[in-house]
Amino acid sequence: MFRLGGRRGMTLVELIVAFTILSLLAAMAVPLARYKVRRERERDLRYALREMRTAIDKYKDVCDAKGLDMTKVKIDSECYPESLDILVEGVKASGSVDKKIRFLRRIPKDPFTNSTDWGKRSMQDDPKGNNWGGQNVFDVYTKTMERAADGTLYSEW
């Protein structure tokens, strides 16, 4: 900086250099921020899928052990829940009048679609297919068609 008649300030060249440096720093920060957001979504997706799949497995274990009111379980469901809502609402325990067993507090949100509408597969469905037969809920997956950094579809997780 220099003084010209008692004025203080930056020259045009100094301003251009400062602006260029700030632009470069900002250009490097944006991809890092995007990467961080994607990693957080992936982490949330893994957590939500693990939570729902664990609840489905617990439902199956309790049903197989005859811990549920078997009059409320469909015969062709093979002891898997009919929907994800049943895991939240709960099912009457066997030998109990008013006791319900709940497996989830709520259906988690899909971090990519931002909804609780998950893709479902029944025991009778094709493992790679996207059509749900409606007999039971054997597995869940995200409905997004985005790909992870390694190229796999998130719906295959």
ABEGO torsion letter per residue (X at the ends): XBBBGGBBEBBAAAAAAAAAAAAAAAAAAAAAAAAAAAAAAAAAAAAAAAAAAAAAAAAAAAAAAGABBAAABBAAAGGBBABAAAAAAEBBBBGBAABBBBABABBBBBAAAGBABBBBBBAABBAABABBAGABBABBBBABABBBAAGBBAAAX
